[in-house]
Amino acid sequence: MGFVKWTAFINVFVIVAYMQTLVIKGIIEEKEYKRTHFPCTYISGVCTVKVTHNNCSGGTPEYTCERILNEKF
């Protein structure tokens, strides 16, 4: 009977540890998503690349450049 109790305890411990790992991973992924995604300035939706002078020069309008940089055609 002691073997069954220890086996059950170990199973419960593993399940709880796995659930905690999933929750922590979800929190980390959500923070990373919020850090790398932000509302677009010129187009609707969520962008990952900001329009700057370095990546958007040559006379292209900023709204067009933002659309090209974030691959929203």
C-alpha positions in Angstrom: 0.0 0.0 0.0 2.9 2.4 0.7 4.1 1.9 -2.9 0.8 3.1 -4.3 0.8 6.2 -2.1 4.3 7.2 -3.1 3.5 6.6 -6.8 0.3 8.7 -6.6 2.2 11.4 -4.8 4.9 11.5 -7.4 2.3 11.6 -10.2 0.5 14.5 -8.6 3.8 16.3 -8.0 4.8 15.9 -11.7 1.4 17.1 -12.9 1.5 20.2 -10.7 5.1 21.0 -11.8 4.0 20.6 -15.4 1.1 22.9 -15.0 3.3 25.5 -13.3 5.7 25.3 -16.2 2.9 25.9 -18.7 1.7 28.9 -16.8 5.1 30.4 -16.5 5.8 29.8 -20.2 2.5 31.5 -21.1 3.4 34.6 -19.0 6.8 34.9 -20.6 5.4 34.5 -24.1 2.8 37.2 -23.4 5.4 39.6 -22.1 7.6 39.0 -25.1 4.6 39.6 -27.5 3.8 42.9 -25.8 7.4 43.9 -26.0 7.8 43.2 -29.7 4.3 44.2 -31.0 2.7 47.6 -30.9 -0.2 49.5 -32.6 0.7 50.8 -36.0 0.8 54.6 -36.6 -0.4 54.9 -40.2 -2.2 51.6 -40.9 -4.6 49.6 -38.8 -3.4 46.5 -36.9 -0.3 45.5 -35.0 3.2 46.2 -36.2 6.6 44.8 -35.4 8.9 47.3 -37.1 8.8 51.0 -36.5 9.2 53.5 -39.3 12.5 55.3 -39.0 14.7 57.4 -41.3 17.2 54.5 -41.6 14.8 51.9 -42.8 12.4 54.2 -44.8 14.3 56.6 -46.9 14.1 57.5 -50.5 10.9 59.5 -50.7 8.5 56.7 -49.9 5.5 57.9 -47.9 5.6 56.7 -44.3 2.2 54.9 -44.5 3.4 53.0 -47.5 6.8 52.2 -45.9 5.1 51.0 -42.7 2.9 48.7 -44.8 5.9 47.3 -46.6 8.0 46.9 -43.4 5.3 45.0 -41.6 4.2 43.0 -44.7 0.6 44.2 -44.8 -0.3 44.8 -48.4 
